[in-house]
């Protein structure tokens, strides 16, 4: 296994940090409670624009305990900053390049408040194609075809490397993964690295989205037979399950077109664009963690208004004393 590229750490360390939005700052509190924040997506039915949603429309529960919402800030205007990472699985098929025009157009269409980075998952780490930049044209040009040779090994160790080297800022931090989701290192139906990746992302406040791309090299798939075809289908099922776990745990969205690479990315990217434009910083107060290192705490976000779909992570990081 290769060590993470030194340039990776150097580049991420150089990303300017922004102040947290009002309500997202965590200040000591003598009452034993602390403010916690997360990013929430609000949509209308079936990926349609939502109506205006106010703080009074939102309810937060930790188990049976109702929590008062202290802040509900749209990720717009001076709070619109977004660091958006695109991670391409280098084990993916080379013919996915047919859809890269859609991805290029999507990158170029992102607002000026979005900084884009392009990364490739391989050898259980990440390679930088483009560091985070507001130059969307340059980021789009950095896209290349995946190697398609099983080079990634552990997609999830690669994603954990990206998370670990990503400095905290007041900007939203979200990742679009293009992969079949299969962990070629573990080769297990329930790879422990998937849940660890989710937990690391929850602690960092990072949201995952995913587009399933098929055709990567699977273990033992060189000789085609009915048994091999069944085995490959099993791997695809496992991979999609992994990607669903990744996005569900962090409040993101998974885009699948059956078990095939989508003919066009454009419909999915249009939906993702709507997601990014309809997000809020949600803040409430909760009891401090009893652990000095803090912990992850389950929560639910609900609304009694009809015609609104809410997506959020299922756990938030709560700091300790």
C-alpha positions as CSV (number, residue, x, y, z in Angstrom):
1,X,0.0,0.0,0.0
2,X,1.4,3.4,-1.0
3,X,1.6,6.2,1.5
4,X,-0.7,9.2,1.0
5,X,0.8,11.7,-1.3
6,X,2.6,14.5,0.6
7,X,1.2,17.0,-1.9
8,X,-2.3,16.0,-0.8
9,X,-1.7,17.1,2.8
10,X,0.1,20.3,1.7
11,X,-2.7,21.4,-0.7
12,X,-5.5,20.8,1.8
13,X,-3.6,22.5,4.5
14,X,-3.5,25.6,2.3
15,X,-7.2,25.9,1.8
16,X,-8.4,29.1,3.4
17,X,-10.5,28.7,6.4
18,X,-13.8,30.6,6.8
19,X,-15.6,31.7,10.0
20,X,-18.5,29.4,11.0
21,X,-22.0,30.7,10.3
22,X,-23.9,32.3,13.1
23,X,-25.3,29.5,15.2
24,X,-22.7,27.0,14.0
25,X,-20.0,28.2,16.4
26,X,-19.5,26.0,19.5
27,X,-18.9,28.0,22.6
28,X,-18.4,26.7,26.1
29,X,-21.6,26.7,28.2
30,X,-21.8,26.4,32.0
31,X,-25.3,24.9,31.8
32,X,-23.9,21.6,30.6
33,X,-25.3,21.9,27.1
34,X,-23.6,22.8,23.9
35,X,-24.8,23.9,20.4
36,X,-24.5,21.3,17.7
37,X,-25.0,21.9,14.0
38,X,-25.6,19.9,10.8
39,X,-26.5,20.6,7.2
40,X,-30.0,19.6,6.2
41,X,-31.5,19.3,2.7
42,X,-35.1,20.3,2.1
43,X,-36.9,19.4,-1.1
44,X,-40.3,19.2,-2.6
45,X,-41.7,15.8,-3.7
46,X,-39.6,13.9,-6.3
47,X,-36.8,16.4,-6.6
48,X,-38.9,19.5,-7.0
49,X,-38.1,22.9,-5.5
50,X,-39.5,23.2,-1.9
51,X,-41.6,26.0,-0.5
52,X,-40.0,28.4,2.0
53,X,-39.3,26.6,5.3
54,X,-38.9,28.5,8.6
55,X,-37.3,27.5,11.9
56,X,-40.8,27.1,13.3
57,X,-41.5,24.3,10.7
58,X,-38.6,22.2,12.0
59,X,-38.6,19.7,14.9
60,X,-35.5,17.9,16.2
61,X,-35.6,14.9,18.4
62,X,-32.9,12.9,20.1
63,X,-34.7,9.7,20.9
64,X,-37.9,10.8,22.6
65,X,-36.4,14.1,23.7
66,X,-37.5,17.2,21.8
67,X,-34.8,19.8,21.2
68,X,-35.5,23.5,20.5
69,X,-34.1,24.7,17.2
70,X,-31.8,27.7,17.9
71,X,-30.8,28.5,14.4
72,X,-32.0,27.6,10.9
73,X,-29.9,29.4,8.3
74,X,-30.2,28.9,4.5
75,X,-27.0,28.0,2.8
76,X,-27.3,31.0,0.5
77,X,-25.9,34.5,0.1
78,X,-22.9,35.0,2.4
79,X,-23.5,31.5,3.8
80,X,-23.5,29.7,0.4
81,X,-19.8,28.7,0.6
82,X,-19.3,25.0,-0.4
83,X,-16.2,22.8,-0.8
84,X,-17.2,20.1,-3.2
85,X,-15.0,17.1,-3.8
86,X,-15.5,14.8,-6.8
87,X,-13.9,11.4,-6.2
88,X,-13.6,9.0,-9.1
89,X,-12.9,5.3,-8.3
90,X,-9.9,4.3,-10.4
91,X,-11.3,0.8,-10.5
92,X,-14.1,2.1,-12.6
93,X,-14.7,1.4,-16.3
94,X,-12.8,3.5,-18.9
95,X,-16.0,3.8,-20.9
96,X,-17.5,6.1,-18.2
97,X,-15.7,8.8,-20.0
98,X,-18.7,9.0,-22.3
99,X,-20.6,10.6,-19.4
100,X,-17.8,13.0,-18.5
101,X,-19.2,15.8,-20.7
102,X,-22.2,15.8,-18.4
103,X,-19.9,16.0,-15.4
104,X,-17.8,18.8,-17.0
105,X,-20.9,20.9,-17.7
106,X,-22.0,20.3,-14.1
107,X,-18.7,21.5,-12.7
108,X,-18.7,24.6,-14.9
109,X,-22.3,25.4,-13.9
110,X,-21.6,25.5,-10.1
111,X,-21.9,29.0,-8.5
112,X,-18.9,31.1,-7.7
113,X,-19.3,30.3,-4.0
114,X,-18.4,26.6,-4.7
115,X,-14.8,25.4,-4.6
116,X,-14.3,22.2,-6.5
117,X,-11.6,19.5,-6.1
118,X,-11.1,16.4,-8.3
119,X,-9.6,13.3,-6.7
120,X,-9.0,9.7,-7.8
121,X,-9.3,6.8,-5.3
122,X,-6.5,4.3,-5.8
123,X,-4.2,2.2,-3.7
124,X,-6.4,2.9,-0.7
125,X,-5.5,6.6,-0.8
126,X,-6.3,9.5,-3.0
127,X,-4.5,11.2,-5.9
128,X,-5.2,14.9,-6.6
129,X,-6.2,15.7,-10.2
130,X,-7.2,19.2,-9.1
131,X,-6.9,20.8,-5.7
132,X,-9.9,22.8,-4.5
133,X,-10.3,25.8,-6.7
134,X,-12.9,28.4,-7.7
135,X,-11.6,28.0,-11.2
136,X,-14.3,25.6,-12.4
137,X,-12.9,25.4,-15.9
138,X,-9.5,24.2,-14.6
139,X,-11.2,21.6,-12.3
140,X,-13.3,20.3,-15.2
141,X,-10.2,19.9,-17.4
142,X,-8.5,17.8,-14.6
143,X,-11.0,14.9,-15.2
144,X,-9.4,11.8,-16.7
145,X,-10.5,8.3,-17.4
146,X,-10.3,5.8,-14.5
147,X,-7.6,3.1,-14.8
148,X,-10.2,0.4,-14.7
149,X,-7.8,-2.3,-13.3
150,X,-8.9,-2.8,-9.8
151,X,-6.3,-0.2,-8.6
152,X,-8.5,1.2,-5.8
153,X,-8.5,-1.8,-3.5
154,X,-10.3,0.0,-0.7
155,X,-12.5,2.9,-1.8
156,X,-13.4,3.5,1.8
157,X,-9.8,3.8,3.0
158,X,-9.3,6.3,0.2
159,X,-12.3,8.3,1.3
160,X,-11.1,8.3,4.9
161,X,-7.8,9.6,3.8
162,X,-9.6,12.5,2.1
163,X,-11.6,13.2,5.2
164,X,-8.6,13.1,7.5
165,X,-6.7,15.7,5.5
166,X,-9.6,18.1,4.9
167,X,-9.4,21.2,7.2
168,X,-12.6,22.3,9.0
169,X,-14.1,25.5,7.7
170,X,-17.5,27.3,7.8
171,X,-18.2,26.1,4.3
172,X,-20.4,23.1,3.6
173,X,-18.3,20.1,2.7
174,X,-19.7,17.5,0.4
175,X,-18.3,14.7,-1.8
176,X,-19.7,13.1,-5.0
177,X,-18.4,9.5,-5.4
178,X,-18.4,7.8,-8.8
179,X,-17.9,4.1,-8.0
180,X,-19.5,0.7,-8.0
181,X,-19.0,0.8,-4.2
182,X,-17.4,-2.6,-3.8
183,X,-14.6,-2.9,-1.3
184,X,-11.9,-4.9,-3.2
185,X,-9.7,-5.0,-0.1
186,X,-12.2,-6.5,2.3
187,X,-14.4,-8.4,-0.2
188,X,-17.0,-8.7,2.5
189,X,-20.8,-8.2,2.3
190,X,-20.5,-5.9,5.3
191,X,-17.1,-4.2,5.1
192,X,-16.3,-2.6,8.5
193,X,-14.5,0.3,6.6
194,X,-17.9,1.5,5.2
195,X,-19.3,2.2,8.7
196,X,-16.0,3.7,9.8
197,X,-16.1,6.0,6.8
198,X,-19.6,7.1,7.7
199,X,-18.6,7.8,11.3
200,X,-15.6,9.8,10.2
201,X,-17.8,11.8,7.9
202,X,-20.4,12.4,10.6
203,X,-17.7,13.7,13.0
204,X,-16.4,16.0,10.3
205,X,-19.9,17.2,9.1
206,X,-19.3,15.9,5.6
207,X,-22.1,14.8,3.3
208,X,-21.6,12.0,0.7
209,X,-23.5,11.6,-2.6
210,X,-22.9,8.8,-5.1
211,X,-23.4,7.8,-8.7
212,X,-23.1,4.1,-9.3
213,X,-20.9,3.2,-12.2
214,X,-20.6,-0.5,-13.3
215,X,-18.0,-2.5,-15.0
216,X,-15.0,-2.2,-12.7
217,X,-12.8,-5.3,-12.3
218,X,-14.0,-7.7,-9.7
219,X,-12.1,-10.5,-8.0
220,X,-12.1,-13.8,-9.9
221,X,-14.1,-12.3,-12.8
222,X,-11.5,-13.1,-15.6
223,X,-13.2,-16.3,-16.7
224,X,-16.8,-15.8,-17.8
225,X,-19.3,-18.5,-16.8
226,X,-22.8,-18.6,-15.3
227,X,-21.2,-18.9,-11.8
228,X,-19.0,-15.9,-12.5
229,X,-21.9,-13.8,-13.7
230,X,-23.8,-14.6,-10.5
231,X,-20.7,-13.7,-8.5
232,X,-20.4,-10.3,-10.3
233,X,-24.0,-9.6,-9.6
234,X,-23.5,-10.3,-5.9
235,X,-20.6,-7.9,-5.9
236,X,-22.7,-5.2,-7.5
237,X,-25.4,-5.8,-4.9
238,X,-22.9,-5.4,-2.2
239,X,-21.4,-2.3,-3.8
240,X,-24.8,-0.5,-4.0
241,X,-25.6,-1.5,-0.5
242,X,-22.3,0.1,0.6
243,X,-23.0,3.3,-1.3
244,X,-26.5,3.5,0.2
245,X,-25.0,3.1,3.7
246,X,-22.5,5.9,2.9
247,X,-25.1,8.5,1.7
248,X,-27.9,7.5,4.2
249,X,-25.7,7.9,7.2
250,X,-24.4,11.4,6.1
251,X,-27.6,12.9,4.6
252,X,-26.7,12.6,1.0
253,X,-28.3,11.1,-2.1
254,X,-27.4,7.9,-4.2
255,X,-28.2,7.9,-7.9
256,X,-28.5,4.4,-9.5
257,X,-29.8,3.3,-12.9
258,X,-30.3,-0.3,-12.1
259,X,-26.9,-2.1,-12.1
260,X,-25.5,-0.3,-15.2
261,X,-23.6,2.9,-15.6
262,X,-26.2,5.6,-16.4
263,X,-26.5,6.4,-20.1
264,X,-26.3,10.0,-19.0
265,X,-25.3,11.6,-15.8
266,X,-27.3,14.8,-16.6
267,X,-30.6,13.9,-15.0
268,X,-28.9,12.9,-11.7
269,X,-26.6,15.9,-11.7
270,X,-29.6,18.2,-12.3
271,X,-31.2,16.6,-9.1
272,X,-27.9,17.0,-7.2
273,X,-27.8,20.7,-8.3
274,X,-31.3,21.1,-6.7
275,X,-30.0,19.5,-3.5
276,X,-27.1,21.8,-3.2
277,X,-29.3,24.8,-3.7
278,X,-31.8,23.9,-1.0
279,X,-29.7,23.3,2.1
280,X,-29.8,24.8,5.6
281,X,-27.5,25.0,8.6
282,X,-29.5,23.6,11.5
283,X,-28.5,24.2,15.1
284,X,-29.9,23.1,18.5
285,X,-28.6,22.6,22.0
286,X,-27.9,19.3,23.6
287,X,-26.2,17.8,26.6
288,X,-22.4,17.6,26.4
289,X,-20.8,14.3,25.7
290,X,-19.6,12.5,28.8
291,X,-16.5,11.5,26.8
292,X,-13.7,14.1,26.7
293,X,-13.3,13.2,23.0
294,X,-16.9,13.7,22.3
295,X,-19.2,11.2,20.6
296,X,-21.8,10.7,17.9
297,X,-25.4,11.1,18.9
298,X,-28.5,9.9,16.9
299,X,-31.1,12.5,16.0
300,X,-34.1,13.0,13.7
301,X,-35.3,16.1,11.9
302,X,-39.0,16.3,11.1
303,X,-41.7,18.7,9.9
304,X,-45.4,18.7,10.2
305,X,-45.8,20.5,6.9
306,X,-46.9,18.5,3.9
307,X,-45.1,18.4,0.6
308,X,-41.6,18.7,2.1
309,X,-38.9,16.0,2.1
310,X,-36.0,16.4,4.6
311,X,-32.7,14.7,4.4
312,X,-30.0,14.8,7.1
313,X,-27.3,12.7,8.6
314,X,-28.6,10.2,11.3
315,X,-25.9,11.2,13.8
316,X,-24.2,14.5,14.8
317,X,-20.9,15.0,16.7
318,X,-21.3,16.2,20.2
319,X,-18.2,17.6,21.9
320,X,-17.2,16.6,25.4
321,X,-16.0,18.7,28.3
